[in-house]
């Protein structure tokens, strides 16, 4: 799971695999399709500054956005359109029983420090994700790793404890690090098309094209991520030319000024970010499925989406966005119906309602959503006390300590439905049938079998109102028309800069 401001992950799918070099595959397109400046500096505007530069130490959404694919690479790469491609893995083989993966590393790859990539670096990187102090939720996905062998510098052999159809997919999230590198929270040593030039906290993070890159060179000389505190400041930076592109527009009211200006292009891509009203399913009254269903039915998601995003975004009736293979439109399950909400509350023994505290992250759109939810639930007799907390407080109080009754949070990743199969996850949903289906899907022999099982999980969690999935974010990228080659989909917060051309 990857959430706004706080970085966690999930995943569950084996997809088609093809060969790639520097990246190839940024999907955006501006007007600069012909000649471009190979020595240009591309200025990128973002609201999501890294908390640190280590994606196993709570670096947050910002570290994925800036460094994933740009500075660090994996054995495999998840492209902007959701496909998995070989990257630092030249090739790989899987044993007939699905338990042994043998990876052959690409020749001629060096880290930014000049050290050659070897199998020991891959082993170290996997073990770092699996370490006791790792904050990567990818850790739980990769705990099927039983042993890692390095028979020679170019070969890595991984033994699994059980089959995992998602193993290669999950490896696309594992950054390959120089095993000898130090201070990775403030510095880096990756193999990507850029190297870190300078990170000025609270201001900007600059990347320089790496001359020793093994693949095709980045299409620009420098990429600089500029960080802003709010959407208004970010939009002003774009209007004044301080930045060339905004990675994710968060102010829909401001879009008209760009749509009506021929110097800008507005792209509405595919998002995987879901805004959730998360119930602690192990805390009363949300231990009762009827209470969860009632609260879900009492909230007018369409009205909330309209108030926050205008005509953008989509309603979503489950954790699964339309881009996932196991998507099914479940918006009619627990749809807005205040009369049904009151009836369910009465059946659950709460005819006169109840009171609960909603732990609310203090950055937009959570305060707006919390106020809206409070107003909606008051109409069915439920009282909401809003407790505003910082991202760090949320991570400790909610995610780590499970000290909450309900909370709001954005979950960024695709294919993250599988978390409902883990009863130890922070929301505490525990359905043995769902857990079994998720386990069976992970050990499936074909993607069709996996898809059918996860469709069952999707429907069951929706019927149980395991959470209330309020809406799916739009993914709006606004760029100067001098740019082309920028990514337009909001897949897992990554933003590949290396294919961006500036005319």
N, C-alpha and C positions, 0 to 999 in steps of 0.2 A: 504494500500500500504506500502510495505517495500522497501526502496531504500538503495543503498549502502551509508554508512556513515550517513544517516539521516533516522530515523525510522518513517514510516507511514504504514498503513495497509489497507487491504480490504479483502472481501471474499463473497462467495455466493453459498453455497450448503449444503444440509443436506445429510450426508453420513451414511453408516451402523454403528451401535454402538455395541461394545462388551466390556467386562470387562477386566481391566488390573490392574497390580500392579505397581512395580517400573518402570516400563516402558516397559518392554519387547518389543522388536521390533526394535532394531538397526539392520540395514540391511547389513552392511558391513561384510566381512569375510576375515581374513588373515589365516596364517598357524597355529596359536596357538589354535587349536580347542580342544585339550585335556587338559592336566594339565596347570595351570596358577598360577601366583603369586597373591593371594588375597590381599596382602599388597603392591602391586606395585603402583608406581606413573606413571601416563600416562601424557606425555608432548605433548601438542597440539599446533601446530603452526598456527598463523592466522595473517592476515593483518588488521583485523577489531577490534580495541580496543573500548570498550564502551566509550561514551562521559560522561555518568554517569550511575548509576545502576537502574534508574527508567524508565520503559518502557512507562510511561505516561508523561515523561518530556524530550523527545528528547534524550533518551539513545543511539539510533542508532542501526545499524545492529549488532554491537558487543555485546550489552547487550542481545539481543535475542539469539545469538550464544552461549554465555557462560552460561546464567542463565535460559533460558526457558527450563523447564523440568528437569533441573539439580538442581536448587535451588528453583525455583518457579513452582507451578503446578496450573492447572485450574480445574474447575468442569469436563472438558473434555480435552482430549489430541488429537492433530493432529499428527499421527504417521509419520515415515519417508516415508511410502508408500502412504500417503494421506488419510488414514482412520481416522474417529473420534471414539474415545473410551471413555467410562466412566472412570473417574479418581477419583477426590474427591467427585463426585456425585455417591452415591451407586445406586440410581435409580431415575427416574423422570416420571412424567405423564403430558400429554397435554390434556386440555379440548377439547370437541368436536368442539368448534368454533375456536380453534387454538390460543386463546388469553391468556390463563392462563397456565403457566408452574409451576409445583410443584416439587421441587428437595429435595430428602432425602440425607443428607450428610453421608459420610462414618464414622463409629465409629473408635475411637482409633487414630485419626490423631492429631498430635501436631506440633506446629511451632518449629523452631530451638531454640527459647527462652524458650520453655517448655510449653507455653500456649496452651490449647486445642482449636482445630478448632470449631467454632460455626457459626450459621447462620448470626450473626452480622458481622463476618469477610467477609462473602460473600457479604452481602449488602454493606458494606464499600468499598469493592474492585470494585464492579460494579459502585458505585457512584463516585469513584475516576476516572474511565475511562470517565464518563459522566460529570465530573466537568468542570466548565467554563474555567479553566486554563489548562485542559488536552490537551496534544499535540498528543494524540493517535488518528489516523484516524479511529480506531475502534469505536470511539465515535459516528460518524455519522451512522454506522451500528446499534449501540445499542440505538439510540435515539427513537426507537419504544418502549422502556421500559417506561411504564406509572407509575408503582408503584412497590415497593419491600416490601414484608411483611415477618416477621420472627415470625411465630406463636409459635415456640419452638426452642430450640438450634440446633436441627437437621433438621429443615425444612425451606426452602426458597420458597416463592411463588411470582412469577413475573407476573405482568399483563402487556400485550402489548397493544399499541394503535391500532395496526393492525397486521394481520398475517405476519409472517416472517419465511419462510421455512429455512432460513440460521441461525436462532437464535442459535441453539445448536452449529453449526459450528463456529459461531462468538465467542461463549463463550469459545472455546478452546484457544483463544488468551488472555483471561482475567486472569491475575495472581491473585490468592487468597492470600491476604496479611493479616498479623496480624493488626487488626484495631487499636491497641495501639502502633504500631511501629513508630519510628521517624527516621529522617535523611535517607530516603530511596535512596537518590542520592549517598550516600557513604557507606551505610550498607544495610543489608537485614534481613528479618525474614519470610522465606518461609516454605513450608512443604516438600520440595523435598529431594531426596536421598543424596544431598550434602549440606553443609553449607559453607558460605564464610570464608576462612581462612585469606587471605590478598590480597588486591589489591594495587599493586605498579604501579602508573600511568606511562605510557610510557614503561612498561617492562612486567609485568605479573599479572595474576589474578589466585589465587590458591583456590581450593575447597577441602574440607575434607569430607570423608564419614560420614554421620550423623547416629550415633548409635541408635537414637530414631525414625528412619524412619518407617512409618506404613507398607510399602510394603517390597519387597525383597531388600536386601542390594545391594549397588553398587558393581560391580565386581572388582573394584580397590579401594585402600584406598584413593588415591589423584588424582585429575585431575588438571593440571596446564595449563592455556592458556598463551602462550608466544606470544608477539606482535612484529611484524617487520614492518619496514617502506616500504620495497619493496620486490618483489618476489625473487630477487637474494639472499638477506639475508635470506629469509625464506627457500629457497632450500638448501643453505649452512648449515643452522641449521639442516635440515633433514639428509643431507649427513654426518655431523659430529656427529650425535646422540644427539644433543641438544634437538631435538623434535622427537617424534615417529610417528606423523601423521600431515599432512597438510590438513586443513578443505576444502580448495578450491584452487587448483593450478591456478595461474595467469600468468604463464610463460610457454607456450606450447613448446617453443624452448628448454626448459630444461628437457623435459620428457624423451628423449632418454637415458639420464644417469641413470634414474631410471628403465626404461623398460629393459635395458640391464644388470641390476644388480639384481641378485637372492635374494638379501636382501630386496627388495622393491616390493610392489604390487601397480599397478596403476589401479584405478577403474573409469570408465566413467559412471556416474549415470545420473539421470534425473534432469534437471534444470528447474526452473520456472523463471529465471532471463532474462528479456528482455532489450536490449539496445534500447532506443527510441530517435529519433529526435523529440522533442516535439514542436509543433507549438502552439503559443498563438492564438487560433481560434477567439479571440475577438480583435485581433490587425491586422491592415492592414500590408501587403497584404494577410495575412493568413485567413482573413475573407472569402476569395474567395476559394471555393472548388477546382476550376481549378488550382489555384496557388499551393495549397497543393498537388494535384495530380501531377502537373508538377515537383515539387521539389522531390517528392518520385520517379517518373519515371527517374529522372536525375541521381540518385545515384545507383551505381552498388553494391548492398548489398553483393553479392557473393564474389566480389573482396575484399571488406572491411573485411568480415569474414575471408577470406583466409589470408589477410595481418596481422590480429590480432591473429587469433587462428590456422592457418595452417589447418589441416584436421579435426579440432574439431568444435563443435557447429552446429547449424542448422539455415537455413533461416526461417523466420516467416513472414507471410503476414498480421498478425493482432496481437492483444493483447493476443490471446489465444494460449498457448503452447499445444502440443499433449497430455499432461497428463490431461487436463481439459475435462470434459464430453462434452462440446459444441464445441470442436475443429473441424475445417474444414480447409483443406489446401487452403489458399487464397493467396499464393505467386504469382500467376499470375495476381492478381489485382494490378494495378499500378506497374507492374514489370519494370525492367530496360529497358528503351526505350528513348534515348535522342531525337530522332526525334519527338516522341509524346510529350515529355516535351516542346520542342520549340513551337510546334503547340498549346499546351494548354496555354502557356505563352502569345502567340500572341492573342489568343481568349479572354484571361483575360485582355488584354490591356497593356501587358508588353513585347511587341515585342523586345524591347531593354534591357530587363531584369530589375533588381532592386537591391538594396543593403539592407542587413539586418544584425543585430548583433546577433551572436550566443553565448549566455552565456554558458561557458563551465567549468564544474568542473575540478579542477586542478590535479586530480589523474587519473591514467590509468584505462581504455583505452580512456578516453574522449579526451585528447589532440590529440592523434593519429587519432581518428575518426573525430574530428573537422577539422584537416588538410586535411584529405581525402575528406570530404564533401565539403570543400572550393574548392579543386581542381576539383572535379566532377561538381559542380554547375557553376564554371567559364566557362566550356565548353558550357553551354547553356545561357551564358550571365548574370548570377546571381552572384553578388559579396557578399562574406561573410566576415564580420569583427568578428574575434574571440576575445571574452572577457573572459579571464581566471579568475575564482573565486573560493574561498574556499568553502567547504561544508557548513559552517555556513552562508556565504554570499548567497549561493544558497538557503538555507532554507528561509532566510529573504527576499531576493530580488525576487526570483522566486515563491516559494511556498506560502509564506505569503502575499507578496505585489503584486504579479502578474505583476511585473515590468520587462517584458521581451517580446521579439518578438519571439524568438525561443531558445531552450536550449537542452542540452543532459542530459539524466539521465537513470539510471538502475532501473527498477521496479522488485522487487524480488518475490512478492507473487504469488501464484496460484490463480485462480478464481477472478482476479482483473479487468476483463472486465467491471464490473458493474459501475466503476467510470465514464465511458462515459455516464451514465444515470444521472449524477449529473452536471447540468450546472454551479454550483458554484465551481467545482473542478478547480485546478490551470490552467489546459490547456484550459478551457473555451468552450469546445465543447458543443453545445446546439442544440439538435435535439429533438423536442417534441415527435416524434414517438418512438425514441430510449428510451427516459425517460419513456414513457408509457410502453414499452416492459419490461424494467428493473423492474419497479414497479409491473407489472403483474407477472413477473417471481418470484419476492420475495414473492408474495402472492399466488403462485401456490399451488395446493393441492398435486401434485405429482412431483417427480423429472423429470419424462418424460416431463411433461408440462413445467417445468422450463427450461429444456434443449432445447426444441424446440424454446422457446421464445428467449433464449440467443444466439442461432444459428443465429436468425434474427438480433440481435444486432451485433454479430460478423461480419456478412457480410455487414451490412449497414455502420458500422464505418470504415470498410476496404474500401468500395467503396467511402466513403466521405474523405478518407485519413485524418481521424481525427488526427492522428499522423503518423509518418513514423517509423514502427517497423523494425529496422535495422537487428537484428539477435537475436537468442536465445543462451544464454551462454551455453557452456559445463559445466558439474559439475564433475570436476576431483579431486578425493581424492587420495593422495599418502601416503602410510603408510609402516612402517617397517613390515616385514613378521612375526615378533613376536607378532603382534597385531591381534585380531579378534573382531568382534562385533561392529565395528564402523559404523556410518551411511554413506551411499554413495550418497544419493540424496540431492539436494540443496533446499529442500522445505522450503521456507520462512526464510532461514538463520539459522534455528535451528541446533544444533549439540549435540545430546544426547551422553553424555560420560559414563553414568552409566553401559552400557552393554559391555564396552570395556574390553577385557581380554589381559593381557600382559604375554607372556611366558618367 
